[in-house]
């Protein structure tokens, strides 16, 4: 029973800290754009990396 005197206020403090952190991050714009990072990975252009090294022709030597 004595453990409840510690656990109940501790759990309430953790819940309020999580709510405060969520609202702080939402005010900072953390959740503004959830779609673009996923599309940016899919639209990655691998040809740009190959053009950086002109000596690399992309062929395998014999």
NUDO-250700 format. One record per residue (C-alpha): residue in one letter; x, y, z. Coordinates in steps of 0.05 Angstrom, whole numbers, plus 5000, padded with zeros to 4 digits. Layout:
% residues N
aXYZ
...
END
This chain:
% residues 62
x500050005000
x505750475014
x508350384944
x502050714917
x504051364951
x510151374907
x507451054843
x501151464833
x504452154836
x510251884794
x505651624740
x501652274739
x508152664732
x510352224674
x503652324639
x504053074646
x511253074622
x509252674560
x503453144545
x507953754554
x513253454509
x508053294455
x505253994455
x512254304455
x514353884395
x507854044358
x509054794370
x516154724342
x513454434277
x515753714289
x509353424259
x508253914202
x510453494143
x509852744151
x509452554077
x515552874044
x521152484078
x518151824054
x517452073983
x524452373984
x527451673994
x523551393935
x525451963888
x532951913902
x536851983837
x542551473836
x545151743769
x547652373803
x552651973844
x555251623781
x556352283745
x560952533801
x566552063779
x567452133703
x572751593701
x567651083724
x564050863661
x559850353697
x562749763660
x566049163691
x573349053669
x574948383636
END
